[in-house]
Amino acid sequence: MATEQKPSKVLHVALWVVQVLLALSFGMAGFMKLTTPISDLAAQMVWPGDIPAALVRFIGASELAAAVGLILPALTRIKPILTAYAGWGLVIVMLLAALFHAGRGEYSGIAFNLVFMALAFFVGWGRSKKAPIAAK
């Protein structure tokens, strides 16, 4: 009979820290994309003025949903696997963002996308494979 090694407390703490940082970052960005007029967003970042407003709002809603998903399921222990799914979802969002910016020749923003993609991957991997949170 094989015994499974419990994940370290350090890994759990690191995952929670990354989850909170990602949730704050994407929560604020998503809220801004949902509530700020497109003309004001375009003044801050060029791209919102170049794509349909509905897509900007959809991206904002996706980011806000991911922010909630990174914290709430793990905190309440109700369907905590959703936290891993939120991490994987942000990996996809950041991959698409990097491809979008590369297609526009905006290479300076891609490093940001890759860092956030790596952090989201860490949460997806950590909460699905290495240190899952047990459901109630």
BELMO-V932190 format. One record per helix or strand. SS is the DSSP state (H for helix, E for strand). FROM is the first residue (numbers start at 1). TO is the last residue. If there is no record, write none. Layout:
ss=SS from=FROM to=TO
ss=SS from=FROM to=TO
This chain:
ss=H from=9 to=35
ss=H from=38 to=44
ss=H from=46 to=49
ss=H from=53 to=76
ss=H from=81 to=103
ss=H from=107 to=130
